[in-house]
Amino acid sequence: LDKGMRPEIKSTTLKKYGVTPPDTITLKNEDLALIALDSDEEEKEFWLAWHNFYVITRYNHSALYAMAAYQLSQRIKELR
């Protein structure tokens, strides 16, 4: 399933491999990317990424940069 950051994997295909989103997210048969990030515990964290995540990585190719932009946006949303 190593497709990079471009969302090219159907959510139904991910489901066949046992990848399921949190209950707060409803998926249709849409294109996603499965991103693996290193965590503090020397393990991987896996994230589902949509097209907007990919767009951020076109500016800076780092998945960590895109994740920081996402987490910052969520924090700003919480403070509003």
Residue pairs with C-beta under 8 A, 6 or more apart in sequence:
1 9
1 14
1 17
1 34
3 9
3 33
3 34
4 33
5 33
5 35
5 49
5 53
5 54
5 57
5 63
5 66
6 33
6 54
7 30
7 31
7 32
7 33
7 49
7 50
7 51
7 53
7 54
8 31
8 33
9 31
9 32
9 33
9 34
10 29
10 30
10 31
10 32
11 27
11 28
11 29
11 30
11 31
11 32
12 29
14 20
14 32
14 34
14 48
15 27
19 34
19 46
19 48
21 27
21 48
25 48
30 50
31 51
32 48
32 49
32 50
33 48
33 49
33 50
33 53
33 54
34 46
34 47
34 48
34 49
35 46
35 47
35 48
35 49
35 53
35 63
35 67
36 44
36 45
36 46
37 44
37 45
37 46
37 47
37 63
37 64
37 67
38 44
38 45
39 45
47 67
49 66
53 66
53 70
56 65
56 66
56 69
56 70
57 63
57 65
57 66
60 66
